[in-house]
Amino acid sequence: MDSMDLIRTFVHVVKQNGFARAARLLDVAPSVVSKRIAELERNLGVQLLLRTTRRIRLSDYGARYFNRAADLVQRFDELAKDAARHGDDTGGLIRIASPTSIGIRYIGQILESFRSAEPGVRFDLVLIDRDVDPIEEDFDLVISEQPYLLSSIDLTEVPLCPVPRVVCASPGYLSHRGTPRSPRDLAHHDCLHYSFLTSGESWIFEGSTGEFAVAIKPTFSTSNGLIMRSIALHDGGIMLLPTHIVQEELASGALVELFGDYRMPRHWLVAILPPLSRVSRRVQGVVEHLRKAFAPPPWEATRKYKQASRQTAR
């Protein structure tokens, strides 16, 4: 389901102090509200609400998340109202920044489908593998993969979908160097590293005892996931990447997932906008188009198709 709708449901549950009241406000069944909260918690990888037979209350993280979520919903609603006030502003150039890998694979096609329906719109899509400030660098919209919501009061962030990540390597590399059994074994392996990882030269894992960091010594660092994938396929080392970059190689066996018993903090694909006063209706239309295109993410459809194809082949 659309990530914003899940967040909105959570905000209503907290404000109404219950699933039934939130369901009446949203005009859905209480079971639908319960499923939405479960999906949001699953996407985030944390429990937001503590439930008993008589009442609900926020977890420690849920209390922190609610304040930011409520602000996010308010900003998004203001964005929608602003769109209604500028009904004639539908054409012109839109400058968008996007990470290279997801831009090549998905964003370009999604934007072209929007342009086909709105021929007055023109796009300038710039592929940049680093943090981008839309105000300082004069972008109308920035697509970003990141592990947190922004705290800037000057920017509006719209979540599009969660981005799962995976640690993997080629069978050839593992045959030559051995297969690490635990994340701490990475100290003895060649690691391919994303230059702008927010945790620096440490990879963060979540195990049975909680979250922990593993320091690595990269043999190759780059700001581009496609380069990392290419090196790994040539037995160059172990890498941590978004699953959508390597899902085909994982499915074919060209790459092997490691540390299946451990999780990594979930990243999010988000649309970052400058202040509302600078956001035109055409940009708001693109954001809405992106929200629909990533609910569910297009790589989920690819993964399910490949699974169905393998089952048919058997």
C-alpha positions in Angstrom: 0.0 0.0 0.0 1.0 3.6 -0.4 3.5 4.6 2.3 1.9 7.9 3.0 -1.5 6.2 3.5 0.1 3.9 6.1 1.7 6.8 7.9 -1.6 8.7 7.8 -3.4 5.7 9.3 -0.9 5.5 12.1 -1.3 9.2 12.9 -5.1 8.8 13.1 -4.9 5.8 15.4 -2.7 7.7 17.8 -4.8 10.9 17.7 -8.1 8.9 18.0 -6.6 6.6 20.7 -7.9 3.5 19.1 -8.3 1.4 15.9 -12.1 1.6 15.8 -12.3 5.4 16.1 -9.6 5.8 13.4 -11.5 3.3 11.2 -14.6 5.4 11.4 -12.7 8.5 10.6 -11.0 6.8 7.6 -14.3 5.1 6.6 -12.8 1.6 6.6 -13.1 -1.5 8.7 -11.0 -1.8 11.9 -9.3 -4.9 10.4 -8.1 -2.7 7.6 -6.6 -0.2 10.0 -4.9 -3.1 11.9 -3.4 -4.5 8.7 -2.1 -1.0 7.7 -0.4 -0.6 11.1 1.1 -4.1 10.8 2.4 -3.3 7.3 4.0 0.0 8.5 5.7 -1.7 11.4 6.9 -4.4 9.1 8.3 -1.8 6.6 10.0 0.1 9.4 11.3 -3.0 11.2 10.2 -1.7 14.6 7.1 -1.9 16.8 5.2 1.5 17.0 2.2 0.5 19.1 2.0 -1.7 22.2 -1.4 -3.4 22.2 -3.5 -4.9 25.1 -7.1 -6.1 25.1 -8.2 -2.8 26.5 -5.9 -0.1 25.1 -3.0 0.8 22.9 0.0 2.9 23.7 3.1 4.1 21.8 6.4 2.3 22.1 9.4 4.5 22.8 10.3 4.6 19.1 6.6 5.0 18.2 6.4 8.2 20.3 9.4 9.7 18.5 8.1 8.5 15.1 4.6 10.0 15.8 5.8 13.6 16.1 7.6 13.4 12.8 4.9 11.5 11.1 2.2 13.9 12.2 4.3 16.8 10.8 4.8 14.9 7.6 1.1 14.3 7.1 0.4 18.0 7.7 3.0 19.1 5.2 1.7 16.7 2.6 -1.9 17.9 3.1 -0.7 21.5 2.7 1.0 20.4 -0.5 -2.3 19.0 -1.8 -4.2 22.2 -0.9 -1.5 24.3 -2.6 -2.0 22.2 -5.8 -5.7 23.0 -5.8 -4.9 26.7 -5.7 -2.6 26.6 -8.7 -4.7 24.6 -11.1 -3.3 26.2 -14.3 0.4 25.6 -13.5 0.8 22.2 -15.3 3.5 22.8 -18.0 7.2 23.7 -18.1 10.6 22.3 -17.1 11.1 20.1 -14.0 14.6 19.5 -12.8 15.0 16.2 -10.9 18.0 14.6 -9.2 18.1 10.9 -8.7 20.6 8.2 -7.7 22.1 6.6 -10.8 21.0 3.0 -10.4 17.4 3.6 -9.6 17.2 6.5 -12.0 18.4 4.3 -14.9 16.2 1.3 -14.0 13.0 2.9 -12.8 12.8 6.7 -12.5 13.3 7.5 -16.2 10.5 5.2 -17.3 8.1 6.5 -14.6 8.8 10.1 -15.6 8.2 9.3 -19.3 4.9 7.8 -18.5 3.9 11.0 -16.7 5.1 13.1 -19.7 3.0 11.0 -22.1 -0.1 12.0 -20.1 1.1 15.7 -19.6 2.9 16.6 -22.9 3.4 20.2 -21.7 5.9 19.0 -19.1 9.7 18.7 -19.9 12.2 16.9 -17.6 15.8 17.4 -16.9 16.8 14.2 -14.9 20.3 14.5 -13.4 21.8 11.3 -11.9 23.8 12.1 -8.8 25.1 9.6 -6.3 25.4 11.8 -3.2 23.2 13.9 -1.0 21.5 16.8 -2.8 19.9 20.0 -1.4 17.1 21.0 -3.8 17.3 24.6 -2.6 21.1 25.1 -2.9 21.4 23.2 -6.2 18.1 24.5 -7.8 16.2 21.2 -8.2 12.5 21.0 -8.2 12.5 17.5 -6.8 15.2 15.2 -5.4 14.8 11.4 -5.3 16.9 9.9 -2.5 17.5 6.6 -0.7 18.2 7.2 2.9 17.8 5.6 6.4 15.8 8.4 8.1 13.3 11.2 7.7 14.6 14.7 7.3 14.5 17.1 10.2 14.9 20.3 8.2 12.0 22.7 8.5 12.8 24.0 5.1 12.2 20.8 3.2 9.3 18.5 2.7 9.9 14.8 2.4 7.4 12.3 0.9 8.1 8.6 1.5 7.7 6.5 -1.6 8.6 3.0 -0.4 11.0 1.0 1.8 14.3 -0.1 0.2 15.6 -3.5 1.6 19.3 -4.1 1.4 21.4 -7.2 1.2 25.0 -8.3 1.7 26.2 -10.6 -1.1 29.2 -11.9 -3.1 29.8 -14.1 -6.1 30.2 -17.9 -5.7 33.7 -17.5 -7.2 34.9 -15.1 -4.5 33.4 -17.2 -1.7 35.0 -20.4 -3.1 38.4 -18.6 -3.1 38.2 -16.7 0.2 35.7 -18.7 2.1 32.2 -17.8 3.2 31.9 -15.6 6.3 29.6 -17.0 8.9 28.9 -13.8 10.8 29.1 -10.1 10.0 32.2 -9.8 12.3 34.1 -12.0 9.8 34.0 -9.2 7.3 37.2 -7.9 8.9 39.0 -10.7 7.0 37.4 -10.1 3.6 37.6 -7.7 0.7 34.7 -5.3 1.0 33.2 -3.1 -1.8 31.9 0.0 -0.1 29.4 2.8 -1.0 31.3 6.1 -0.5 28.4 8.1 0.9 27.1 5.5 3.4 25.8 7.5 6.4 27.5 5.1 8.9 30.9 5.7 7.3 33.2 2.7 6.9 30.9 0.6 9.2 28.0 -1.7 8.2 25.1 -1.7 10.7 23.4 -5.0 11.5 20.6 -6.1 13.8 20.9 -9.4 15.5 19.2 -11.2 18.4 20.9 -8.9 20.9 20.2 -5.7 19.1 22.0 -3.4 16.7 25.7 -3.4 16.2 28.3 -1.9 13.8 31.0 -3.8 12.0 34.0 -1.8 10.9 35.3 -2.7 7.4 38.4 -2.0 5.4 37.2 -1.3 1.9 39.4 -2.6 -1.0 37.2 -0.5 -3.4 34.9 2.4 -2.7 32.6 4.1 -5.1 29.5 6.2 -5.1 27.7 4.0 -7.7 26.0 0.7 -7.0 26.2 -0.5 -10.6 30.0 -0.4 -10.5 30.0 -2.3 -7.2 27.8 -5.0 -8.7 30.1 -5.3 -11.7 33.2 -5.8 -9.5 31.4 -8.3 -7.3 30.3 -10.3 -10.3 34.0 -10.5 -11.3 34.8 -12.0 -7.8 36.0 -8.7 -6.5 34.6 -8.9 -2.9 31.6 -8.6 -0.6 29.2 -5.7 -1.0 26.1 -4.2 0.7 23.6 -2.9 -1.8 19.8 -2.3 -2.2 18.2 -5.5 -3.2 16.7 -3.9 -6.4 20.2 -3.5 -7.9 21.1 -7.2 -7.5 17.8 -9.1 -7.4 18.3 -10.7 -10.9 21.8 -11.9 -10.0 20.6 -13.3 -6.7 17.8 -15.1 -8.5 20.1 -16.6 -11.0 22.8 -17.6 -8.5 25.4 -15.2 -9.9 25.5 -13.6 -6.5 24.9 -15.3 -3.1 23.2 -13.6 -0.1 25.1 -13.6 3.2 24.0 -13.3 6.8 20.4 -14.3 6.3 19.9 -14.5 10.1 20.7 -10.8 10.5 18.8 -7.7 9.4 20.0 -4.3 8.4 18.2 -1.0 9.2 15.6 -0.4 6.4 16.3 2.5 4.1 13.6 4.5 2.3 13.1 5.9 -1.1 11.8 9.4 -0.7 10.9 12.5 -2.7 12.4 15.7 -1.2 10.9 19.0 -2.1 11.9 22.6 -1.4 9.5 24.9 0.6 5.9 24.8 -0.4 6.0 28.3 -1.8 8.4 27.1 -4.5 6.5 23.8 -5.4 4.4 24.1 -8.5 1.4 22.0 -9.4 3.3 20.2 -12.1 5.9 19.1 -9.5 3.1 18.0 -7.1 1.6 16.0 -9.9 5.0 14.2 -10.5 5.2 13.4 -6.8 1.7 11.9 -6.8 2.7 9.9 -9.9 5.8 8.6 -8.2 3.8 7.6 -5.1 1.4 5.5 -7.2 4.3 4.0 -9.2 6.1 2.8 -6.0 3.0 1.3 -4.3 4.1 -1.4 -4.5 7.6 -0.9 -5.8 8.2 -2.0 -9.4 11.0 -4.4 -8.4 8.4 -6.3 -6.3 6.5 -7.1 -9.5 9.7 -8.2 -11.2 10.6 -10.5 -8.3 7.1 -12.1 -8.2 7.2 -12.6 -12.0 10.5 -14.4 -11.9 9.4 -16.6 -9.0 6.3 -17.5 -11.0 8.4 -18.3 -14.1 10.7 -20.6 -12.1 7.7 -22.4 -10.6 6.2 -22.8 -14.1 9.5 -24.1 -15.5 9.5 -26.9 -12.9 
